[in-house]
């Protein structure tokens, strides 16, 4: 066997890693001086030697009716139960307990997309009143502890009010992202067996008042076709007293919440004392194929974890104005718009609209007006803002002390723009890695203790003990420059408990791959498989390379798509990049690169050549793309995420599937026509 053959064979069991190590950025002393966590012993306190009792530190941030008997119950491994025997109520911890000190403090700043409308500032006292009144309404409808309701609402205050009212009563809420179709909502209704759908008549998006009620009718019909009948549809009105949808109400089934609430003025409902291990909510992950998975999250463990990570990783204080620009319909919004920040008595911002509408200066105007000092968003949003308004932040007088990035790996080039332009070189950045299933952050720097490194998430957060295994079950050590499957050695309180109604799928998907003994009750035998590829640097920082299926095998060399996209963004003219695999008769697969350009840049072949050369320079000639397609825009979801699945289908001349739920479905046909013409 030749040396080249040996190298090729070896690379089959690992993902090729070519990103260069980046420089460190240290947190400013002004941030360290006010930080919640400056104790360098924290990771020792949360070490495996002190596990699982270390998580008492997070749980003690909450108010409990009854303390727990067992910190971690492994009797039904790997369906972990935390703080068993404890009694708690999530709504009480997010609202009631703050009234003595903070009743007149703003809990929620609601910013309409319509810039002419005044910002609504909802105090903790008002939140308490509105949550209680809606909880009384739900209770009178016969809803009780353990029942499920499906919530299909846009980014409006009624969404957290609904969630908190459910939590007050022990009702399990299943929130569906507002941008999802009626069919998607119907699938989740049927799976969770929700008898009640809570929705809204309409809302603003990109300058238009959308008829959201139409989706409710579609959801109910789809659930009925799948064998489940919805009994009632509760419709919040975007403007109370006015119906703003075109789709008519259905007699006997649909009711206006705003009308019903008049009966419950002044109503108060005692919070239900919930067992800590009881479910709080279901959050469905939406794959491109197959049935969505209903991730079941607990009450006490989940709230403890998101409160602790909000305090120590995001450095949230009650005095802060905190804005996470995600959607509450995703896990990020549950954990880090609603439950974590409100448990800490922070003021949290809810923005109805798109970040680049009516212009890319909108986020920075909001930050300026509300004096936001903690900002939290996704690499997708950062790239979009960098593309359409690279100099906009400089026009506004705001000052962030802390910024978070979440949801996917961020390229070093984009990270530096975020740091230098958005953060003005003064804010710390935490590049967090986690998932719907994990409930909260898994890897991140601690902002006052650890240096930042562009492109790297950092070490495991306190209590999280990541490890990387190769395909032969061997642990990859720090500094080997080999990537593999990132796993978590030990359970943590924020982790989901099971897949709703499908324990077997839960075990097989997340724990089966590296389980040492399927009959074991010992957590050490059940490492959690995240499904992401990662690299562990010599300094203990993890770099997430994307999903394990986001890997292109080129002639035996497995290349992570994120590093190819990062290399594309080195080219100055490029605003966004997406890399997908395309079939090749000789090499099996090759990268197909899609790029969109910054405003004012005229597409030409020279730019495409520069991208191809940059990939070869940064990664190696083995990574040379088959094509570099310059497109006017990427196909994107309503939340702004690039739909690489659609691009892969176009590249491979396959069916793109249903694209009607995209924010820009017309771009799909435009790209298809462009590729047919060969340019």
N, C-alpha and C positions, 0 to 999 in steps of 0.2 A: 504494500500500500504506500502510495506517495505521500509526502508531507501535506500536499494540498488536499488529498483525499481524507487524511486524518483530520485536518482542520474543518473540512466540510462535514464529516461525520460527527465530530464533537459539537459543532454548532447546532445540530438537529435537536439536542436536548436542552438548549438554552436559547435565550433571545439575545441577539447581537446588540451590544450597547456601545454607542459611539459618541454620545454627548460628552463634551469636555466638562471638567469640574469648574464651577463658577466661584467668583470671589465672595467673601462674606460681607454682610452689612450689619453693623452693630446697632442695637436700639439706643435712642438718645437718652441722656441722663434725665431729662425732664420727664420722659415717660416712666423710666424706672422708679423715680421718686414717688409717683402716685399709683404705681401698679398694685393690683390685688395680690399677686404672687411674686415675691422676691426671695423666697426661701429656697436656696439651692439644694436643700435636703429633701425636697418634695418627691423626687423620683425614688429616693431610697425609702421614704415612707410608703410609697406605692409599689415597692418591689415584690417579687414573688415570695420573698421571705415573710412578708406581712400580708399576704393574700389569703382570703378575700376580705379580711376585716378592714383593710385599708380604705375600702369604699364607704365605711361609716363616716369618713370626713365629708363626703358629698351628701350623704343622707342627712347629716346633722345640719345642713343648710336649710332644711325644711322643717315644718311643724307637723308633728305626728300625734294622732289621737292615742295610739298605742305603739310602743316600741316592738321591734321584731324579736323572735326567738332564734331564728336561723338566718345568717347573712346570705349564704348560698346553699340552696337545696339542689342536689344533683341526682336525686332519686329517679328522675325520668330523663336522664341524660340522652341526647343533648338539648332537651327542652328545659332550660335553666329557669329556676325561680329565685328571685332576690327578695331579701328582707321579709321572709315568710313569718307570718304571725303579726306583722305590723299593720296598722290601720291608718289611712291617710285620705285626704281629698285634694285632688289637683287644683280644682277651682278655688278652694279655700286658700291654698298656698300662692296662687297667682293673683288673687283679688282681695279677699276678706282680710287677710292678715296684715295688709298694707294700710288699712284705713286709719288706724290710730296715728300713724306718722305721716302718711302720704295721701290722705283722702282728696286733697285739692290739687295734687300734682297730676300732670298729664300722664295717662297710661298709654294712650294711642293718639298719634297725630295722623289723621286721615287726609291724604292729598288726592283730590280728584284729578283725573286727566285733564279736565276742563280747567285751564289755568285762570279763567275768570271767576271760578268759584272759590270762596274762602276756605282755607284749611280748617278742618274740624278738629278741635282739641278735646278729647274725651278724658275726663279725670278718672281716677280710680273709683271715686264715689259714683260717678255716672255709670261707669262700667259695671259696678256692683249692682246698681239699680236695674240696668238693662238686662244683665245676665239673669238676675233673679226673676224678673218678669217673664222672660222667655222660658226659663226653666219651669215656672209655674204653668205656663201654657202647655209645654211638652208633657208635664206630669198629668195634667187634666185630660190629655189625649190617651192616657193609659200607658205611656212609655215608662219603663222602669229599668233598674240595674240589669245589665246584660243584654238588653235589646240593642239592635243595630239600626242606625239611620244613615242614609247616604246623603252627603252634602255636596251640591254642585253649584258653588258660588264663585263669583269673581273676587278681585282684591278690594273688598269693602269691609267696613267695621263689623257688619253683620256676620261675617265669616268667623272671626275669633269669638264674637258674642255667642254664636251657635255652638262652637266647639266647647267653650267654657260652660255653657248651660248643660250640655250633654255630660261633661265631666262632673258637674255638680251632682247630677242624678245617677252617675254610674252607667249612663248609656254609652255604648261603643260607637264612636263616630267614624265614618269612612268618607273622607274628603276626596273628591275628584277634582283634578285641575280644571279650572273654568274654561280653558281653551280646548279641552277634550270634547269629542263629539258626543251626541246623545247615545249613540251605540256603545261607546266606551263606558259611559255612565251606566247604561243598562246592564252591561256585563258585570259590573261591580255590584250593582243592586242585586242581581240574581245570585252571585256567588256568596254575598254576605247575608242574603235573605232579609234585606231591609224592607220593612213595610211602609216606611215614610221616606219621601224624597224632599229635601229642603233646597230651594233654588231661588233665583231672582228673576224679575221680569226682563231687565236689560242692564247694560253697562257700556261705558265708553271704551273704545279701543281704536287707536290711531285716527282719532277725529270722528269716528262713527259711533252712533248709539246702536249697539247690536241687540238683536232679538234673542235673548238667552232662553226665554220660556219655550221656544220652539224645540230646544234640545231636551227639555224635560219631557215633552210629549213623545219624542223619539226614544228617550231612555225607558219610559214606562212601557212603550210598545215592544221594545227589544227585550226587556225583562219578561214581559208576558209571553213572547214567542219562545223564550227559554224556560218557561214553566213557572214564573213567579209573578204574582199580581201585587202591585203597589196600591195600598189602600188610600193614602192621602199624599197630595203634593202641596207643601207649604211654600208660598211664594212671597218673598220679601219684595218690596217696591223700592226701586232705586231712588225715587222721589216719593216719600210717603204721601198717600192720598191721590196719587196720579199713576195710572197704568201706562207704562212706556213701551210695552211690547205690541207687536202686531198680532201674534198668535193668541187666539182667544182662550179664556179660562174654561175649564171643563166642569160643568155643574156636578155637584155631589162629590167630586174628587179634589178639586183645586180650591184652596182658600188663601186669602191675603193675610199674611202674618200681621201686617200693620193694623188691620181692622180688628183682628182677634185680640191683639195686645191691649186694646183699650179696656177690656174687661179685667186685666190683671195689673192695672196701675197700682203701685204700692205693694204688690205681692212680694213676700219673702219666702224662700224655700231653704230649709236646713240642708247643708251639704251631707251627702251620704258617706258614711265612714267605710271606705273601700279597702278590702284586703290588698296589700301591696302588690301581690302577684296577679290580681285580676286585670283583664285587658282594659286599656284606655282607648285605643283606636286601632283601626286597620289602615294600612297604607299600601295601596296596590302598586307594584312595579309593572311597568308596561314594556314588555319586550316587543320586538318587531314581528315575532311570530309566537304562536302558542297562547295559552290562557294566562292572563295576568295573575300574579302571585299576591295574595293578601297577606302582607307582613303584619303579624299581630304583636303590638307593643304593649308592655305592661304599664302599670300605674306608678308604683313607688320606685322601682328600679329605673325606669325611663326618666321620670321627673328628677330624680337625684342626679342622674348622669348629665342631663342637659343643663341643669342648674350649675353643677360643678364646672363643666367645661365652658359655660357662658361666663362664669366668674374668673376662671384661671386662664383660659385660652383667649377669650375675647375681651377680657378685662372690663367687664360691664359693672358699673357702679350705679346706684339709684339716681345719681345726679346726671348721668349721661343721656344724650339723645342719640339713639342707636337706630341705624337704618340698614336693614337687610333688604336688598333690592330683588330678592327671589320672590316666588309665588308661594303663598301658604298652601296651595294644592300639592306641593312637593314636600318631602321630609325636611328640607332646609327651612321651610316656612313654619312647619309645626314646631321644630326644635329651637330655631333661632330667630323667629319673629314673634311667636306666641309664647310657648311654654317657658323656655329658658329665660329670656329677658323679663317677662312679667313676674316670674318667680323671684327675680332680683329687684323688683320695683323700678325697672328702667322705663324710660319713655321710648316706645317703639313706633317706628314710622311704617305706615301702610300706604303704598302708592298704587293707584288704580291703573295707571297707563303704561305705555311703552317708553323705555328710557330715552329713545331718540326722537320722540314726538313731543311737540311740533318741530323741535330742532335738537341737536346734540348738547345744547347748553342746559336743557331742562333739569337733569340730575343735580347739576352744580348750583342752579338757582334754588332748588329745594334745600340743598345742603346749607346754602348761605342763609336762607330765610329762617330755617329751623335751628340753625347753629348745630348741625349734626357733627358729632365728633368721633363716632365709630361707624365705619362704612363697610358693607359686606356684600359682595357680588360674585359673579361667576366669570371665569375666563372668557366665556362666550360673549357676555355683556362688555367686558373690558376690550376685547378685540373689536366689537362693533363700535364702541365709543371712540376707540383709537382710529378706526377707519374713517368715520364720518366727521369726527370733530377732534382731531389730535391736539389742537391748541386751545380748545374751549375751557378747560379747567382754569387756565391762567387768567381768565376774564372775571373770575368770581372770588369773593372774599369769604372763604370758608377755611376751616382748619381741622383736619382729621388727626387724631392722636393714634388711631389704630385702623387698619384695613384688613379685611379677610378676603381670601379667594377660595372658592369652593366648587365642587361638582365635576372637575376634570383637571388633568394636568395643565399647567400654564407654562408656555414657552418662556425661556429666559429673556428674550427680546421684549415680549409683551409685559413680563414682570417688571422690567426696568422702566418702561413707560408708566406703568401703574405707580411705581415708587417715586419716580422723578417728577412726573407731571400731575397725576391725580393727588398723590400724597405730598407733593411739593418738597420731597426729600426729607420730610420731618416725621412722617407716620411710620410706625412699625407695620409689617405685613406678616400675617400668618397664612401660609399656603396649606390649607387643611385637606386631608384625605379621609373620606368616610363614605358611607352608602346608606340607601334607604333602610337596608336591613340592620345597620349598626346603631341607628338612633342618634348618634352623635359622633364627634371627631374621634378618629383613631390615631392618625399621625399629624403632628404639627409641632412647630417650635412653641415654647412658652415665651411670650413676647418680651418680658423683662429679663429673662435668664439666658436665652439662646440667640446666637447670631442668625440672621436670615441668609439664605442661599438661594438665588434665583433658580427656579425649576425643580427644587427639592422641597418635599413636604416637611421634612425634619424627622426627628425620632418619634417613637410612640409617645402619646400623651400619658400623663401619670396613670398607672394601672393597666396600660395596654402594652402587651409584649409581643411585637411582631417577629416573624421569622420567615425566611425565604427558602423554599424547597425547590429543587429541580425536578425534572420528570422521572428521575430515578429515586425520588424520596430522600435525596441527600440534602443536608442543610448547606446553603451557600453562605460563606462567611463574609464579614465586612471587608471591602477592598478587593475582592476577587474579580471585580468588573464583569461579573456574569449575572444575568437577571433570571428570575424564575417566578414561581407562584407565591405571592405574599399571603401569609396565613397569620392568625392570631393564636398564640399558645393557650391563653386562659380566657374564660368567659368574662363579661363585664356587664354592669347593670343596664346599660342602654340597648343591649342587643335584643333583637326580636325573639319572641318565644317559640314561634312556629309559623308555618304557612297555614292560614285559616282553612280548616277542613282538609288539609293534605300534609299530614306529618311525614309521610314517606318521602314526598318530594323535598320537604325541608331537610331531612337527614341526608338524602342522596346528594342534593345540590351543594350543601354548605359544609357537611361534616364527613361524608362518606369517603372522600378521596384519600385523606391521610389518617383516617381513624385506625387506631392500633388494635382495638378490641370492641366489636359491635355490642357486646354484652356488658361493657364496663360502665360503672357509675362514677369513675374517677375522671374529673375534667381533663387531666393530663393526657388522656387517650383520645381526646376529641378536639384537635386543632380546627379552627374555623377557616375555611377556604373562601377568600374574598372574590376570586375570579379575576383579579388584576395581576398584571405583570409588574415587577418592581426590581429595583437595584438598590443594594445597600452599600453605601460608600464607607470608606475607612473611618470617617468621623462619626458614623452612626446615623447619618441622615438617609432617609429613604427617598428615592426618586420613583414616582409612579409613572409607568410607561403606557398605561391604558389597559383596556380589557384584554384578557388572554386571546380573545378572538380578533383583537385589533392588531394582528401580527401577520406580516406578509412573508411567505417562505419563497425566497428568490434563490433558486439553484442550491437549496440546502442551507442558505443563510436566512435566519429568521430576524426580520427587521421590524421593530416597533414603529407603528404609524406616527406616533406623537413626535419621535425624533426627526422623522422626515418632514413633518409639518413645521417643526421648529426651525429646521434648516431652510425651508422655503421662506420663512418670515425674516431671515437675515437680509434678503433682498429688499432694498429700501422702498420700492414701489408697491410691495405686496401688503395688503391689509389683512386678508384672511387666507388660510390654506386648509385644504382637506385632502387626505391621502386615502385611497381605497385600492384593494387588489384587483388586478385585471388578468385574465387568463392569458398565458403565453405558451405557444407550442414547444418552445425550446426550454425555457427556464421554469415552467410550471405556473408561476405567478410573477407579475411585475407591479411596481407601484404606478398608479395613475394619479396625477397631481392636479387638483383643481385650485385655482387661485382667483381671488377678486382683488382689484386694485384700489388704492387710495383715491379719493376724489381728485378730479383734474388730470389724472394720468391716462394717457391714450394707450390702449392695448396694442402691442406689436410683438413680433416674433423674437425680438432681441430680449424682451423681458422674460419670455418663456425660456429662452436659452440661458439667461442668467440664473433662473431658478434651478434648472437642470444642473448647471455647473456648480451652484452653491451646494446642492445635495451631494454631488460627487466630492466636493471639497470637504464638506463637513462630515459626511458618513463614509464615503468611499464609492468607487465606480460600480461596485456591485449593486448599489442603490439607485443607479441612474433610472429615472422614470421612463415608462413607455411613451407617455404623453404628458405635456403640461397644458392643461386647458385653462384659458383665461375666460372667466365667466362674469357676467354683469352682477350676479349675486348668487349666493348659495341657497339651495332649498333648506328652509328652516322651519322648526316648530314654532308655535305661538310664543314659547318662552325664549326663542332665539337660538336654540341648539341646532347646529348643522346636522342634517339628516344624511349621514355618510352611507347608510343603507341604500338610499335612493340613488346617490351618485354611483355606488358600486353596481347597482342594477343597470344604470345607463351605460357605464363603461363596458359591462359584459353583455349588453344587448338583451337584457332580461326585463321581465315585467316589473315596473316600479311599484305596483300595488296601489292602494288607495292613497292619493296625495291631497285629497280635498281638505284635510284638516291642517295642512301646512299654512303658514302665514302668507306664503307666496307661491301657490300651486302652479301659477302660469310659468314660473321659471323652469320647471321640469321640462316642458315641451320645448322651450327656447333652447335649453342645453342639448336636448336630443337632436333638434334640427341643426344646431351648430356642429355637433359631432358627425352627423351624416355628411355635412359639407366638408368636413376635415379641417375645420378651423374654429 
